[in-house]
Amino acid sequence: MTMWKTLRQAARATVQLVAVAILAFGSYIFITVLLITATVSLAVVGIGMLPETVLLIRRIAGTKRRMATEWSGVEIPEVYLPIEGRLKEKLRIVVRDPGTRTDLRWMLAHYVYGALPLLMIPLWPVGLVVDGVWSGLLRREAVVLPLISRLADLDASWSAALLKPSPKARLALRVEQLKATRADAVAAHGAELRRIERDLHDGAQARLVSLSMRIGLAKRAYDRDPDAARKLLEDAQDQAEEALTELRNVVRGIHPPILTDRGLVGAVRALASSSGLEVGVVDDGVEDGVRAPAAVEAAAYFVIAEALTNASKYSGSPTAWVELARVPRGLKVRVGDHGKGGADERGGTGLLGMRRRVAALDGSVDVSSPVGGPTVIEVELPCVW
C-alpha cells in the first residue's frame, strides 16, 4: 500500500472514529441522565419518563448501527417491539422487550470501549514519522497508520456483536407481527362474510322471492287465463336464470371455479383476456410439478384481478403484464403497467384489501408506483411445493 493510499485510509478511519467519539461522549451524558431517570422511576415519580427514555436509547443505538454498517458494509438489523397504547402497556413493553436489554448491554459496554478513538491521537504523529520513513522513503508496507483503521474495524465489530438482535427478540417481534396479521385476517374474513350475505340478500334471494311470486301467480291464472300464465312462467324462467347468474357470481367471489378447472395460469390467462387491456402473461415454472395450495392460488388470483382492475381504471395504459414464478419459498406474482403511476393505498384502489388478503397467508406485498409510472405490484406467497 502506498503512503498516499495509507494516509487516505487513515483519514477516512479518523473521520469514523471522530463520529464514534462524539457518539460516545453523548452516551456518557445520556447514561448519567439514564441513571437519574432510573432513580426517579424507583420513587414512582418519574415512571412516565421510562418509555420516552427507552425510545431515546433506541435512537442512539440506531445511530450506532448505521455508523457500524456504513463502515463495515455489514447490516445490523433493528428489531424492537412497538411502544404503543396506554402508559401501563408501554411500561410492560419496554420492560419485556429483549431489544431494550440488548441496547442497555451495548450502552454499558460502549461506556468502556467508546474510548477507543482516543488511541488514534498518538498514532497520527508517530505514524507520520515512522510510516513517512518506512513507507514513504523505503517503500515498505506502512505499520502505524493502518492501526487507525484497525481501531475503527474493532469498534464496528464490537458494536455489531453487541447490537445484533437476539433470537428471543426476533421471536417476540414475529409473535407481534402474527398477532397483527391474525387480526387483519379475522377482520377481512368478517368483511367477506358480510359481503357474501349482502350479495345473497340483495341479489339471489330477492330474485328467488320474485320467482316464487310469479310461479304462484301463474298457478292461479293457469285455468282462467292460460296466455297470462304462460307469460308469467316465461318471466319466472328469466328470474331463475338471473338468480343462477347471481349465485355463480357469489361462488366466483368465494373461490373461482376456473381455478379448479384450469389451474392458476389458465385462470389468469382467462382473466387477462377479459380485462379490457392487452395483458402479457409469463409463467416461470408454476405449471411444472405440484400445484400450489388452493388458498395460495385463490389469493394470487384475486391479487391479479384487483391489480388489473386498478390498471384498467386508473393507469391510462392500454397494456399490462403479469409474471408468475415458482420460487423456493413459494409463489411469486408481479403485475405491472406503464401508466401514469401514483397509486395510493389511501385512495381506495383496493391495495389495502390486497395487503390484508396476502398478510392472512403470511405473505408480502411490495408496491412501486412513482408518479409518471410504471406501477409494479410484487407479491410473494409462502407455500411448500
C-alpha beads as a LAMMPS data file, in Angstrom:
LAMMPS data file: protein, C-alpha beads

385 atoms
384 bonds

1 atom types
1 bond types

-500.0 500.0 xlo xhi
-500.0 500.0 ylo yhi
-500.0 500.0 zlo zhi

Masses

1 110.0

Atoms # bond

1 1 1 0.000 0.000 0.000
2 1 1 1.461 3.403 -0.979
3 1 1 1.934 6.153 1.580
4 1 1 -0.713 8.304 -0.089
5 1 1 -3.247 5.490 -0.014
6 1 1 -2.365 4.780 3.617
7 1 1 -2.944 8.427 4.511
8 1 1 -6.335 8.449 2.777
9 1 1 -7.440 5.293 4.566
10 1 1 -6.233 6.632 7.905
11 1 1 -8.049 9.929 7.290
12 1 1 -11.265 8.054 6.497
13 1 1 -10.871 5.992 9.662
14 1 1 -10.222 9.168 11.620
15 1 1 -13.492 10.681 10.448
16 1 1 -15.260 7.488 11.536
17 1 1 -13.549 7.496 14.926
18 1 1 -14.341 11.162 15.492
19 1 1 -18.005 10.371 14.898
20 1 1 -17.639 7.425 17.289
21 1 1 -16.091 9.711 19.877
22 1 1 -18.919 12.241 19.549
23 1 1 -21.492 9.473 19.991
24 1 1 -19.555 8.065 22.949
25 1 1 -19.458 11.497 24.591
26 1 1 -23.195 11.796 24.085
27 1 1 -23.632 8.312 25.538
28 1 1 -21.691 9.262 28.653
29 1 1 -24.023 12.190 29.198
30 1 1 -27.059 10.085 28.423
31 1 1 -26.045 7.292 30.812
32 1 1 -25.903 9.894 33.565
33 1 1 -29.391 11.051 32.641
34 1 1 -30.493 7.408 32.478
35 1 1 -29.270 6.745 35.998
36 1 1 -31.147 9.801 37.214
37 1 1 -34.285 8.600 35.399
38 1 1 -33.962 5.140 36.925
39 1 1 -33.551 6.623 40.388
40 1 1 -36.561 8.859 39.941
41 1 1 -38.552 5.969 38.450
42 1 1 -37.859 3.882 41.529
43 1 1 -39.521 6.614 43.502
44 1 1 -42.535 6.247 41.108
45 1 1 -42.440 9.986 40.464
46 1 1 -40.881 9.733 37.016
47 1 1 -42.170 6.339 35.883
48 1 1 -43.846 8.046 32.919
49 1 1 -40.398 9.075 31.623
50 1 1 -39.320 5.472 31.113
51 1 1 -40.943 4.817 27.677
52 1 1 -39.568 8.071 26.260
53 1 1 -36.151 7.266 27.687
54 1 1 -36.190 3.861 26.016
55 1 1 -37.201 5.466 22.704
56 1 1 -34.199 7.782 23.019
57 1 1 -31.939 4.795 23.712
58 1 1 -33.303 3.163 20.539
59 1 1 -32.411 6.262 18.515
60 1 1 -28.864 6.320 19.897
61 1 1 -28.434 2.585 19.257
62 1 1 -29.906 3.045 15.781
63 1 1 -27.344 5.737 15.043
64 1 1 -24.571 3.392 16.143
65 1 1 -25.958 0.604 13.943
66 1 1 -25.928 2.890 10.910
67 1 1 -22.393 4.046 11.641
68 1 1 -21.121 0.478 12.009
69 1 1 -22.964 -0.590 8.859
70 1 1 -21.535 2.271 6.796
71 1 1 -18.028 1.408 7.928
72 1 1 -18.114 -2.387 7.708
73 1 1 -20.755 -2.853 4.994
74 1 1 -22.497 -5.464 7.160
75 1 1 -26.070 -4.525 8.016
76 1 1 -27.150 -4.818 11.650
77 1 1 -30.902 -5.485 11.792
78 1 1 -33.050 -3.455 14.148
79 1 1 -35.693 -5.490 15.981
80 1 1 -37.952 -3.779 18.501
81 1 1 -41.479 -4.193 19.753
82 1 1 -43.542 -1.062 19.007
83 1 1 -44.187 1.029 22.117
84 1 1 -47.906 1.739 21.848
85 1 1 -51.000 2.001 23.992
86 1 1 -51.551 3.456 27.425
87 1 1 -48.780 4.079 29.935
88 1 1 -49.234 0.699 31.638
89 1 1 -48.984 -1.117 28.306
90 1 1 -45.947 0.948 27.263
91 1 1 -44.199 0.114 30.532
92 1 1 -44.916 -3.578 30.046
93 1 1 -43.457 -3.460 26.528
94 1 1 -40.251 -1.598 27.419
95 1 1 -39.584 -3.896 30.386
96 1 1 -40.204 -7.140 28.466
97 1 1 -38.743 -6.163 25.076
98 1 1 -35.475 -8.112 24.540
99 1 1 -34.319 -5.247 22.318
100 1 1 -34.252 -2.949 25.353
101 1 1 -31.901 -5.305 27.171
102 1 1 -29.706 -5.554 24.074
103 1 1 -29.416 -1.768 23.857
104 1 1 -28.656 -1.410 27.569
105 1 1 -25.962 -4.086 27.329
106 1 1 -24.393 -2.261 24.388
107 1 1 -24.604 1.091 26.137
108 1 1 -22.816 -0.205 29.222
109 1 1 -20.089 -1.828 27.083
110 1 1 -19.836 1.303 24.956
111 1 1 -19.157 3.255 28.118
112 1 1 -15.815 1.401 28.158
113 1 1 -14.839 0.787 24.535
114 1 1 -16.165 4.202 23.472
115 1 1 -12.739 5.498 24.484
116 1 1 -11.075 3.682 21.547
117 1 1 -10.911 6.875 19.418
118 1 1 -8.538 8.386 21.984
119 1 1 -5.907 5.853 20.946
120 1 1 -5.683 7.368 17.477
121 1 1 -4.358 10.674 18.868
122 1 1 -0.789 9.415 19.490
123 1 1 -0.914 7.201 16.395
124 1 1 -1.024 10.149 13.996
125 1 1 2.256 11.887 14.925
126 1 1 4.046 8.565 15.410
127 1 1 2.632 7.209 12.160
128 1 1 3.558 10.282 10.140
129 1 1 7.157 9.950 11.274
130 1 1 7.578 6.174 11.249
131 1 1 5.497 5.414 8.149
132 1 1 6.834 8.517 6.422
133 1 1 10.268 6.957 6.511
134 1 1 9.325 3.274 6.394
135 1 1 6.704 3.523 3.674
136 1 1 7.331 6.898 2.017
137 1 1 11.086 6.593 1.630
138 1 1 11.844 2.885 1.916
139 1 1 8.697 1.807 0.016
140 1 1 7.785 -0.737 2.695
141 1 1 4.302 -1.567 3.990
142 1 1 3.014 1.022 6.471
143 1 1 2.808 -0.281 10.057
144 1 1 1.439 2.504 12.289
145 1 1 -1.200 4.465 10.392
146 1 1 -3.147 1.293 9.422
147 1 1 -3.735 0.788 13.140
148 1 1 -6.183 3.705 12.996
149 1 1 -8.319 1.728 10.552
150 1 1 -7.996 -1.301 12.817
151 1 1 -9.431 0.750 15.655
152 1 1 -12.431 1.666 13.504
153 1 1 -12.814 -2.016 12.492
154 1 1 -12.666 -3.056 16.126
155 1 1 -15.308 -0.526 17.148
156 1 1 -17.622 -1.641 14.313
157 1 1 -17.190 -5.361 15.040
158 1 1 -17.805 -4.949 18.771
159 1 1 -20.870 -2.810 18.082
160 1 1 -22.232 -5.349 15.597
161 1 1 -21.762 -8.180 18.095
162 1 1 -23.452 -6.250 20.915
163 1 1 -26.302 -4.707 18.903
164 1 1 -27.216 -7.797 16.905
165 1 1 -30.782 -8.735 17.901
166 1 1 -31.097 -11.916 19.912
167 1 1 -33.205 -14.887 18.726
168 1 1 -35.608 -14.055 21.550
169 1 1 -36.047 -10.513 20.186
170 1 1 -36.713 -11.828 16.680
171 1 1 -39.243 -14.292 18.080
172 1 1 -41.011 -11.591 20.108
173 1 1 -41.289 -9.356 17.041
174 1 1 -42.528 -12.284 14.959
175 1 1 -45.239 -13.011 17.529
176 1 1 -46.391 -9.385 17.394
177 1 1 -46.455 -9.477 13.597
178 1 1 -48.530 -12.662 13.637
179 1 1 -50.955 -11.092 16.104
180 1 1 -51.433 -8.150 13.734
181 1 1 -51.865 -10.339 10.650
182 1 1 -54.287 -12.601 12.518
183 1 1 -56.380 -9.575 13.496
184 1 1 -56.356 -8.394 9.873
185 1 1 -57.294 -11.874 8.678
186 1 1 -60.224 -12.043 11.108
187 1 1 -61.382 -8.577 10.033
188 1 1 -61.050 -9.468 6.345
189 1 1 -62.922 -12.740 6.906
190 1 1 -65.744 -10.893 8.676
191 1 1 -65.948 -8.344 5.871
192 1 1 -66.035 -11.151 3.290
193 1 1 -68.859 -12.915 5.113
194 1 1 -70.849 -9.675 5.269
195 1 1 -70.264 -9.132 1.544
196 1 1 -71.469 -12.633 0.710
197 1 1 -74.525 -12.183 2.942
198 1 1 -75.286 -8.831 1.305
199 1 1 -74.885 -10.257 -2.197
200 1 1 -77.168 -13.177 -1.395
201 1 1 -79.757 -10.987 0.296
202 1 1 -79.837 -8.204 -2.288
203 1 1 -79.260 -10.377 -5.345
204 1 1 -80.094 -14.069 -5.487
205 1 1 -82.546 -14.065 -2.578
206 1 1 -84.543 -11.150 -3.977
207 1 1 -84.739 -12.810 -7.390
208 1 1 -85.824 -16.136 -5.866
209 1 1 -88.604 -14.384 -3.915
210 1 1 -89.745 -12.723 -7.133
211 1 1 -89.546 -16.098 -8.897
212 1 1 -91.726 -17.726 -6.235
213 1 1 -94.324 -14.979 -6.524
214 1 1 -94.510 -15.260 -10.308
215 1 1 -94.929 -19.038 -10.150
216 1 1 -97.747 -18.574 -7.613
217 1 1 -99.476 -16.048 -9.847
218 1 1 -99.061 -18.378 -12.840
219 1 1 -100.669 -21.251 -10.907
220 1 1 -103.714 -19.128 -10.031
221 1 1 -104.050 -17.770 -13.577
222 1 1 -103.474 -21.115 -15.328
223 1 1 -107.136 -22.215 -15.511
224 1 1 -108.813 -18.917 -16.360
225 1 1 -106.093 -17.240 -18.478
226 1 1 -103.512 -19.681 -19.922
227 1 1 -101.812 -16.969 -22.008
228 1 1 -101.195 -14.792 -18.939
229 1 1 -99.978 -17.850 -17.035
230 1 1 -97.573 -18.686 -19.876
231 1 1 -96.239 -15.108 -19.802
232 1 1 -95.731 -15.313 -16.047
233 1 1 -93.886 -18.623 -16.420
234 1 1 -91.605 -17.100 -19.079
235 1 1 -90.849 -14.247 -16.679
236 1 1 -90.221 -16.790 -13.938
237 1 1 -87.743 -18.614 -16.152
238 1 1 -85.896 -15.333 -16.765
239 1 1 -85.848 -14.707 -12.995
240 1 1 -84.448 -18.205 -12.405
241 1 1 -81.629 -17.613 -14.916
242 1 1 -80.792 -14.252 -13.328
243 1 1 -80.806 -15.833 -9.853
244 1 1 -78.461 -18.550 -11.125
245 1 1 -76.132 -15.890 -12.524
246 1 1 -76.143 -14.086 -9.170
247 1 1 -75.298 -17.327 -7.356
248 1 1 -72.463 -18.026 -9.787
249 1 1 -71.047 -14.552 -9.121
250 1 1 -71.207 -15.177 -5.371
251 1 1 -69.438 -18.531 -5.759
252 1 1 -66.840 -16.924 -8.010
253 1 1 -66.155 -14.375 -5.272
254 1 1 -65.514 -17.158 -2.752
255 1 1 -63.337 -19.416 -4.922
256 1 1 -63.371 -19.057 -8.708
257 1 1 -64.311 -22.429 -10.262
258 1 1 -61.954 -21.703 -13.143
259 1 1 -59.038 -22.117 -10.715
260 1 1 -60.097 -25.687 -10.048
261 1 1 -60.752 -26.436 -13.709
262 1 1 -57.799 -24.751 -15.431
263 1 1 -55.251 -24.044 -12.717
264 1 1 -53.751 -20.697 -11.781
265 1 1 -52.010 -19.936 -15.087
266 1 1 -55.076 -20.814 -17.150
267 1 1 -57.331 -18.792 -14.840
268 1 1 -55.004 -15.797 -15.070
269 1 1 -54.907 -16.003 -18.868
270 1 1 -58.714 -16.019 -18.934
271 1 1 -58.745 -13.093 -16.525
272 1 1 -56.260 -11.195 -18.706
273 1 1 -58.294 -11.743 -21.871
274 1 1 -61.394 -10.262 -20.241
275 1 1 -59.671 -7.323 -18.535
276 1 1 -60.026 -4.851 -21.422
277 1 1 -56.234 -4.429 -21.551
278 1 1 -53.578 -6.066 -23.663
279 1 1 -52.019 -8.251 -20.974
280 1 1 -48.951 -10.443 -21.368
281 1 1 -48.814 -13.436 -19.025
282 1 1 -45.474 -15.123 -18.291
283 1 1 -45.316 -18.456 -16.464
284 1 1 -41.978 -19.344 -14.877
285 1 1 -42.451 -22.927 -13.744
286 1 1 -45.800 -22.553 -11.954
287 1 1 -47.425 -25.248 -14.094
288 1 1 -44.492 -27.615 -13.583
289 1 1 -44.980 -30.228 -10.907
290 1 1 -47.266 -29.960 -7.891
291 1 1 -49.811 -27.147 -7.784
292 1 1 -49.806 -24.552 -5.028
293 1 1 -52.391 -24.931 -2.234
294 1 1 -55.897 -23.737 -3.113
295 1 1 -55.743 -20.824 -0.664
296 1 1 -52.477 -19.591 -2.223
297 1 1 -53.848 -19.869 -5.764
298 1 1 -57.027 -18.031 -4.761
299 1 1 -55.056 -15.221 -3.097
300 1 1 -52.819 -14.863 -6.168
301 1 1 -55.854 -14.840 -8.480
302 1 1 -57.666 -12.131 -6.510
303 1 1 -54.492 -10.029 -6.258
304 1 1 -54.035 -10.173 -10.032
305 1 1 -57.724 -9.436 -10.607
306 1 1 -57.561 -6.389 -8.326
307 1 1 -54.307 -5.156 -9.876
308 1 1 -55.643 -5.466 -13.449
309 1 1 -58.890 -3.750 -12.455
310 1 1 -56.904 -0.859 -10.975
311 1 1 -54.716 -0.698 -14.088
312 1 1 -57.782 -0.597 -16.327
313 1 1 -59.450 2.135 -14.256
314 1 1 -56.610 4.393 -13.220
315 1 1 -53.362 3.812 -15.130
316 1 1 -54.350 5.126 -18.555
317 1 1 -52.143 2.462 -20.117
318 1 1 -53.566 0.105 -22.779
319 1 1 -51.148 -2.655 -21.765
320 1 1 -50.168 -4.541 -18.631
321 1 1 -48.186 -7.655 -17.771
322 1 1 -48.350 -10.486 -15.266
323 1 1 -45.479 -12.725 -14.177
324 1 1 -45.991 -15.930 -12.194
325 1 1 -42.933 -17.692 -10.818
326 1 1 -42.270 -20.752 -8.718
327 1 1 -39.613 -19.800 -6.152
328 1 1 -38.083 -21.936 -3.378
329 1 1 -40.110 -20.174 -0.687
330 1 1 -43.433 -20.222 -2.523
331 1 1 -45.272 -18.406 -5.302
332 1 1 -44.178 -15.029 -6.642
333 1 1 -46.529 -12.740 -8.552
334 1 1 -45.640 -9.497 -10.344
335 1 1 -48.225 -7.290 -12.031
336 1 1 -47.278 -4.076 -13.771
337 1 1 -48.337 -1.417 -16.235
338 1 1 -46.687 1.582 -17.902
339 1 1 -49.407 4.045 -16.948
340 1 1 -49.297 7.294 -15.017
341 1 1 -48.478 5.683 -11.635
342 1 1 -49.141 7.416 -8.349
343 1 1 -51.110 4.535 -6.788
344 1 1 -52.037 5.406 -3.199
345 1 1 -53.343 2.892 -0.668
346 1 1 -55.376 5.665 0.971
347 1 1 -57.155 6.371 -2.308
348 1 1 -59.444 3.343 -2.168
349 1 1 -57.705 1.471 -5.007
350 1 1 -58.041 -1.916 -3.288
351 1 1 -54.374 -2.127 -2.289
352 1 1 -55.231 -2.279 1.405
353 1 1 -57.585 -5.220 0.853
354 1 1 -54.876 -6.847 -1.241
355 1 1 -52.373 -6.477 1.603
356 1 1 -54.816 -7.956 4.110
357 1 1 -55.558 -10.958 1.910
358 1 1 -51.844 -11.661 1.411
359 1 1 -50.966 -10.995 5.073
360 1 1 -53.515 -13.619 6.118
361 1 1 -51.247 -16.178 4.398
362 1 1 -48.095 -14.623 5.901
363 1 1 -47.089 -13.239 2.518
364 1 1 -45.617 -9.910 1.494
365 1 1 -46.700 -7.122 -0.853
366 1 1 -44.368 -4.542 -2.385
367 1 1 -45.907 -1.681 -4.378
368 1 1 -43.806 0.623 -6.543
369 1 1 -45.806 3.360 -8.244
370 1 1 -43.932 6.641 -8.704
371 1 1 -45.767 9.497 -10.346
372 1 1 -45.349 9.034 -14.077
373 1 1 -45.158 5.256 -13.740
374 1 1 -44.582 2.455 -14.077
375 1 1 -46.663 0.720 -11.424
376 1 1 -45.349 -2.664 -10.278
377 1 1 -47.009 -4.790 -7.604
378 1 1 -44.902 -7.674 -6.358
379 1 1 -46.440 -10.329 -4.118
380 1 1 -44.804 -13.358 -2.536
381 1 1 -46.999 -16.079 -1.042
382 1 1 -45.202 -18.723 1.009
383 1 1 -46.004 -22.381 0.374
384 1 1 -44.338 -25.777 0.193
385 1 1 -44.103 -27.283 -3.285

Bonds

1 1 1 2
2 1 2 3
3 1 3 4
4 1 4 5
5 1 5 6
6 1 6 7
7 1 7 8
8 1 8 9
9 1 9 10
10 1 10 11
11 1 11 12
12 1 12 13
13 1 13 14
14 1 14 15
15 1 15 16
16 1 16 17
17 1 17 18
18 1 18 19
19 1 19 20
20 1 20 21
21 1 21 22
22 1 22 23
23 1 23 24
24 1 24 25
25 1 25 26
26 1 26 27
27 1 27 28
28 1 28 29
29 1 29 30
30 1 30 31
31 1 31 32
32 1 32 33
33 1 33 34
34 1 34 35
35 1 35 36
36 1 36 37
37 1 37 38
38 1 38 39
39 1 39 40
40 1 40 41
41 1 41 42
42 1 42 43
43 1 43 44
44 1 44 45
45 1 45 46
46 1 46 47
47 1 47 48
48 1 48 49
49 1 49 50
50 1 50 51
51 1 51 52
52 1 52 53
53 1 53 54
54 1 54 55
55 1 55 56
56 1 56 57
57 1 57 58
58 1 58 59
59 1 59 60
60 1 60 61
61 1 61 62
62 1 62 63
63 1 63 64
64 1 64 65
65 1 65 66
66 1 66 67
67 1 67 68
68 1 68 69
69 1 69 70
70 1 70 71
71 1 71 72
72 1 72 73
73 1 73 74
74 1 74 75
75 1 75 76
76 1 76 77
77 1 77 78
78 1 78 79
79 1 79 80
80 1 80 81
81 1 81 82
82 1 82 83
83 1 83 84
84 1 84 85
85 1 85 86
86 1 86 87
87 1 87 88
88 1 88 89
89 1 89 90
90 1 90 91
91 1 91 92
92 1 92 93
93 1 93 94
94 1 94 95
95 1 95 96
96 1 96 97
97 1 97 98
98 1 98 99
99 1 99 100
100 1 100 101
101 1 101 102
102 1 102 103
103 1 103 104
104 1 104 105
105 1 105 106
106 1 106 107
107 1 107 108
108 1 108 109
109 1 109 110
110 1 110 111
111 1 111 112
112 1 112 113
113 1 113 114
114 1 114 115
115 1 115 116
116 1 116 117
117 1 117 118
118 1 118 119
119 1 119 120
120 1 120 121
121 1 121 122
122 1 122 123
123 1 123 124
124 1 124 125
125 1 125 126
126 1 126 127
127 1 127 128
128 1 128 129
129 1 129 130
130 1 130 131
131 1 131 132
132 1 132 133
133 1 133 134
134 1 134 135
135 1 135 136
136 1 136 137
137 1 137 138
138 1 138 139
139 1 139 140
140 1 140 141
141 1 141 142
142 1 142 143
143 1 143 144
144 1 144 145
145 1 145 146
146 1 146 147
147 1 147 148
148 1 148 149
149 1 149 150
150 1 150 151
151 1 151 152
152 1 152 153
153 1 153 154
154 1 154 155
155 1 155 156
156 1 156 157
157 1 157 158
158 1 158 159
159 1 159 160
160 1 160 161
161 1 161 162
162 1 162 163
163 1 163 164
164 1 164 165
165 1 165 166
166 1 166 167
167 1 167 168
168 1 168 169
169 1 169 170
170 1 170 171
171 1 171 172
172 1 172 173
173 1 173 174
174 1 174 175
175 1 175 176
176 1 176 177
177 1 177 178
178 1 178 179
179 1 179 180
180 1 180 181
181 1 181 182
182 1 182 183
183 1 183 184
184 1 184 185
185 1 185 186
186 1 186 187
187 1 187 188
188 1 188 189
189 1 189 190
190 1 190 191
191 1 191 192
192 1 192 193
193 1 193 194
194 1 194 195
195 1 195 196
196 1 196 197
197 1 197 198
198 1 198 199
199 1 199 200
200 1 200 201
201 1 201 202
202 1 202 203
203 1 203 204
204 1 204 205
205 1 205 206
206 1 206 207
207 1 207 208
208 1 208 209
209 1 209 210
210 1 210 211
211 1 211 212
212 1 212 213
213 1 213 214
214 1 214 215
215 1 215 216
216 1 216 217
217 1 217 218
218 1 218 219
219 1 219 220
220 1 220 221
221 1 221 222
222 1 222 223
223 1 223 224
224 1 224 225
225 1 225 226
226 1 226 227
227 1 227 228
228 1 228 229
229 1 229 230
230 1 230 231
231 1 231 232
232 1 232 233
233 1 233 234
234 1 234 235
235 1 235 236
236 1 236 237
237 1 237 238
238 1 238 239
239 1 239 240
240 1 240 241
241 1 241 242
242 1 242 243
243 1 243 244
244 1 244 245
245 1 245 246
246 1 246 247
247 1 247 248
248 1 248 249
249 1 249 250
250 1 250 251
251 1 251 252
252 1 252 253
253 1 253 254
254 1 254 255
255 1 255 256
256 1 256 257
257 1 257 258
258 1 258 259
259 1 259 260
260 1 260 261
261 1 261 262
262 1 262 263
263 1 263 264
264 1 264 265
265 1 265 266
266 1 266 267
267 1 267 268
268 1 268 269
269 1 269 270
270 1 270 271
271 1 271 272
272 1 272 273
273 1 273 274
274 1 274 275
275 1 275 276
276 1 276 277
277 1 277 278
278 1 278 279
279 1 279 280
280 1 280 281
281 1 281 282
282 1 282 283
283 1 283 284
284 1 284 285
285 1 285 286
286 1 286 287
287 1 287 288
288 1 288 289
289 1 289 290
290 1 290 291
291 1 291 292
292 1 292 293
293 1 293 294
294 1 294 295
295 1 295 296
296 1 296 297
297 1 297 298
298 1 298 299
299 1 299 300
300 1 300 301
301 1 301 302
302 1 302 303
303 1 303 304
304 1 304 305
305 1 305 306
306 1 306 307
307 1 307 308
308 1 308 309
309 1 309 310
310 1 310 311
311 1 311 312
312 1 312 313
313 1 313 314
314 1 314 315
315 1 315 316
316 1 316 317
317 1 317 318
318 1 318 319
319 1 319 320
320 1 320 321
321 1 321 322
322 1 322 323
323 1 323 324
324 1 324 325
325 1 325 326
326 1 326 327
327 1 327 328
328 1 328 329
329 1 329 330
330 1 330 331
331 1 331 332
332 1 332 333
333 1 333 334
334 1 334 335
335 1 335 336
336 1 336 337
337 1 337 338
338 1 338 339
339 1 339 340
340 1 340 341
341 1 341 342
342 1 342 343
343 1 343 344
344 1 344 345
345 1 345 346
346 1 346 347
347 1 347 348
348 1 348 349
349 1 349 350
350 1 350 351
351 1 351 352
352 1 352 353
353 1 353 354
354 1 354 355
355 1 355 356
356 1 356 357
357 1 357 358
358 1 358 359
359 1 359 360
360 1 360 361
361 1 361 362
362 1 362 363
363 1 363 364
364 1 364 365
365 1 365 366
366 1 366 367
367 1 367 368
368 1 368 369
369 1 369 370
370 1 370 371
371 1 371 372
372 1 372 373
373 1 373 374
374 1 374 375
375 1 375 376
376 1 376 377
377 1 377 378
378 1 378 379
379 1 379 380
380 1 380 381
381 1 381 382
382 1 382 383
383 1 383 384
384 1 384 385
